Amino acid sequence: MKISATDGASRSPAEVGALLTGPVRPRPVDMTVVDLVDRSVRRHPDAVAVVHPAGALTYRDVDRLADTVAADLHAVGAGRGGFVVLLLDDPVEILVAMLGTMRSGAAFVPFDRAWPAQRQARMLTGLGPAAVLGPHPPPGGSAAPVIGVRIGPGPARARPPATPPRPGDPIYAFFTSGSTGLPKCAVNLHRGLVNRFLSMTERFAADGDVVLQNSAHTFDSSIWQLLWPLTRGATVVIPDRGGILDFDATLAQIHRHGVTMTDFVPSILDLLVERLRGRPQDRHLLASLRQVFIGGEAAKPHTVQAFRRMLPGLRVTNTYGPTEASIGSVFHAVGDADRQAIPLGLPLPNTSVLLLDEHGDPTPPGVVGEIHLAGVCLGAGYHGDAERTAQVFVPNTYAGVPGDLLYRTGDFGWVREDGLLMFSGRRDAQVQIAGVRVDLGEVEHAVTTLPGLRQVKVLVDEAGATAALVCFYSADRGVTEAALREHAGATLPGALVPARFVRLAALPLLANGKVDQERLRRRLTGVGGRTADAGAAYPPESVEARIAGIWTRVLGLSTYDDGFSTLGGTSLGAARLTVEFERAFGVRLDVRDLLRAATIPAQAALVRRGGPLPPPTAAPGVPAGDLRLDDLGPARARRAGDPGAILLVGATGFIGSQVLAALATRGDRPVVCLVRATDDEAARHRVATALAAAGHRRGETCGWSALAGDLTRPQLGLTPRQWRRLHREVGTIVDAGGHVDTLRDYADLRATNVHGLRTLVRLAGTHIRKRLISLSTTTVRGAAGTPLAESFLAPWSTLPADGYSQSKWVGEQLVRVAAEQGVPAAVVRLGEVAPHSRTGHANPRSSLTMLMRLCLRLGVRPPTCLRVDWTPVDVVARMVAALTEPHRPVPPGGVLNAVAPGSVPVADLLSRLRTGSGALPEVPYDRFLDRAADAVGDDETARCLAVLRPRNAAESDPLAGVCHDALVGTDTIRAARLARELGLAWDTGRGREIDTMIDRLVGTPPLSVDRSHLSSATAQ
């Protein structure tokens, strides 16, 4: 839109009815937020300013701590005109850092350590901060000095002689989503925030005695929650909870501290109201609340009215305003009349709203126009981006509208008959997802940087109870959904990663060549997979069928064979499920319960147990038919001197790719890799990708081919001709495949791990005898630490507890029976397979690896006394390759326990994790768990939470679900003998191997996996 000075000046927006102006209120011309806080310190030095999990801080304490930060910043030259990055996790440290930065004269810029490293590096480069406040340098380091924030007791330090900020100086900046792929750094000024805070005091002083801080520090709503109370002598409550969705803790904190004011994003308020409907006995916990703000996205009138009815006397205020204009600029006190729609309301004092059409003309009441803001609320634009600043901060040429500039919000609205501003949508591709402003263009830009992508379009699916991003794309054959999801997770914050990816041969186009978004929206109803009746996938009236119906109705999901997170489920969606499950089944569950039990069968188990699923103490029975193996019949041996080819199953896995490399290095026999893929070319691409990811160059591995197949299908999904060819040409079968998932039931895994292995056994035992080597796990024993000999388990031995180990136990029984019928078969049992001894390449889907990456992202580590066995994957691969040699007999007893001597303390592994400033500090497990829970929107973090013990677990060590020491009770005599024969030094060099792994781990982005490959034993 272009605004003509001549045309604009000739109109009076007020006469047209397009101008809403807040009251004119005098403000001190020289006052900053620093002055407002200092006034409170002088008036109330011994009053409680902050209540936090570890205690409380008085205004005198806060003053001392802020002065210390200001002195540290002054010492490194930070001051007026500069920026200071806040790379902190603790809200108390963040509050102190904000105050100290303001006192130094600089502006603070909150960062989130969980943001992708590449994104942080780009933001830092553009920002050029004078200092970084935090315990560790940002990823990739920083040219700016890094300063820690101390909140403990200490001597008072005089406020440095820094030049104090002025009203027109920047006070803070927030990065917001940008359509070009680069986030925009929106800068705000002291005078805008002073006006906002004084306006709040004039309007809400009686309600704001105790304010609950419940917004993430990277959202600008956290600014008023943390700072406004300190401008008037009130108290900020910083809660101890696992996240905003931990309603039990939130309600308890409100009740315990007598909280009088807080705010909720409307999507969170929806869940809270549902919770209070189902548990009316909890409503008294909110009795102290007098004022609740809502904002960030459109609110549902019926939800807000229900909330008001539940808590008579509670006042609810709808707030509106972009990050570019001092948090919020338009308020509306919700009343009984707001049943059909909730207005945005009226501007705050010294603020104006102007509605203009596409020609720049004022729009009369009832006519939609673009919302423009004017007045002292306006910020300074986007740092370092004059072009984008000029696009939205435009000259004000309108009579009666205060200020030199207008801010084009990109939102559309209209003025109702009663003079209230109403909202009607957005001009651009920005949307709100759970209160987070997301620019679809930024998401599309990030996704398209993956090589092989041809077309991308991101839309919002609002069919479920929570809006979700869906990415439609077309790509080269080699680009998989898993690779695309991983790429998005490595380049975008968690809130911007699409929940679902939909592959199309080509995106539909309009006549002008643009993507036909309407046709794509019509496809959204089928994105979730099958759209059949929810109950059809499970027995009618079963718990599973009812849960499937809830998934469809509440989340808009309609496929039932994948995990919750894989299908785009989020922590917010899990919170909705807890409400619905309590209503449908009378079971009280936590969000973490449903993130850990991510499948419908697992959630059904929670419901049947009437609560969280404890560690299993008894295993269910295995169908007797699974243990039977029909007589393989007569078969002849291969001709002498003709060992035949090697069929390798699982070549794309962590272990399988290393086995392939070991076999290819020998080069004496062709290797055929059976891979799940659409065709042989796609299968070959998957194998090549796995080899490259494992650090093998293209020319290093040769002599292999790929065959598209499927372990779960008869004859491996091959044609009769292909099946007969395998019978003729294959002399050895290596089974390094299977489905590794310790959270799934046996029934979920038997198709791959049992029936698939049965097919391989039949292939090995019919027509021509073939050698069979099957990888298994040390967890096939009944309980950890019990003796495990290098021999087949007896069929009457104790069945292990988890479904994955049960499937491998049954698999071993099949191999045992095959060996009894003359098949030269062997089982290689593995523990926690360690990274490659030379390259440090670790299993990305191992629970231990994901835990270590989580520690790096959070900047802290938990305590633990556990030990873990350490057998490098290349050592395992060479031992397996050696067993394929025709001249080498299979091991006596048919089993090798390939677990190297000498386990490693997990605490030693975690203590070696470090950033630029040194080793990660150890924090109590409860605190570590809270930090992880706050980052649960990230896919990998959710998977870590699934295996971490809850804070009240009975186990002596909180990491007991992550790993164990497979060496305890395990006989390894024959494996050690083979290692010596091969010249493998598998019991030395631990320190060097660990350091190599740590170096590689620090430079590896988090993984977003497409299924729940969580293993506390081995990932094949």
Secondary structure, DSSP 8 states (H G I E B T S, - for coil): ----HHHHHT--HHHHT-EEE-------TT--HHHHHHHHHHH-TTSEEEEETTEEEEHHHHHHHHHHHHHHHHHTT--TT-EEEE----HHHHHHHHHHHHHHT-EEEE--TTS-HHHHHHHHHHH--SEEESSS--TT--SS-EE----S--------------TTSEEEEEEE--TTSS-EEEEEEHHHHHHHHHHHHHHHTTT-SEEE--S-TTSTHHHHHHHGGGGTT-EEE---SS-TT-HHHHHHHHHHHT--EEEE-HHHHHHHHHHHHH-GGGGGGGTT--EEEE-SS---HHHHHHHHHHSTT-EEEEEE--GGGSS--EEEE--TTTTS----BEE-TTEEEEEE-TTS-B--TTS-EEEEEEETT---EETT-HHHHHHHEEE---TT--SSEEEEEEEEEEE-TTS-EEEEEESSSEEEETTEEEEHHHHHHHHTTSTTEEEEEEEEE-SSSS-EEEEEEEE-TT--HHHHHHHHHHHS-GGGS-SEEEE-SS--B-TTSSB-HHHHHHHGGGTTS--S-GGGGS-TT-HHHHHHHHIIIII-----SS-TTTTT--HHHHHHHHHHHHHHH-----HHHHHHS-SHHHHHHHHHHTSS----SS-----HHHH-------EE---TT---EEEEE-TTSHHHHHHHHHHHHH-SS-EEEEE-SSSHHHHHHHHHHHHHHTT--GGG--SEEEEE--TTSGGGG--HHHHHHHHHHEEEEEE------TTS-HHHHHIIIIIHHHHHHHHHHSEE--EEEEEEEGGGSSSTTS-B-SB---TTS---SSHHHHHHHHHHHHHHHHHHTT--EEEEEE-SEE--TTT----TTBHHHHHHHHHHHHT-B-----EE--EEHHHHHHHHHHHT-TTS---TTBEEEE--S--EEHHHHHHT-EETTEE--B--HHHHHHHHHHTTTSHHHHHHHHHS--TT-SSSSTTTTT---TTTTB--HHHHHHHHHTT--TTS-HHHHHHHHHHHHHTS-----SS---BSS---
